[in-house]
């Protein structure tokens, strides 16, 4: 892993926690990846304080004629948030906070199109 001073500034006070997470899971991560990781924002968040649950919500719509459009979009959204979910759950476990993070995807779509004159 290589981090410059600029990379440390971009990630701010969570630099150490982010570095620890990526080291613990042997994830190769450098300055070029820092901005991408920190910029990951889900479309929505839901919290249940009693159950200590945090749910990242992702929404997408697709217009596709392929049979597997829903599965592809589901996988894209899962891939997009997997590192963020891992990071949140890692910190929660390390701090023994009891919080758990998960993800729910909302995918809508249209098959084909209607042409009018």
C-alpha positions, 0 to 999 in steps of 0.5 A, a space after each residue: 500500500 502506498 499513501 502520500 500526504 495528499 491521500 491522507 488529507 483526502 481521507 481525513 481523520 479516518 485514515 488510520 481506520 481505513 488503512 487498518 481495514 484494508 490491511 486486515 483484509 489484504 486489500 491493495 489500496 493506494 492514493 488513486 483508490 482513496 477518493 473512490 472509496 471515500 466518495 461511495 455514498 448509498 442512495 439512501 440510509 435507514 437506521 434501526 436504533 433498537 436493533 442496531 441496524 444500518 441499511 444502505 439502500 440502492 436504487 436503480 432503473 434499467 431499460 434493457 432487453 436482456 433476460 438477465 438485466 435484473 441480476 446484472 443490476 443487482 450485482 452492480 449495486 452489490 459490488 458498488 457497496 461491498 467495500 463500504 459495508 465491509 468497512 462499516 461492519 469491520 469498525 463495528 466489530 472492532 469497537 464492539 458497538 453491536 451495529 450491523 450494516 446490510 444493503 437493500 437494492 430497489 431495481 425497476 426496469 422496462 423491457 423493450 420500448 413502445 414506438 408511436 408515430 
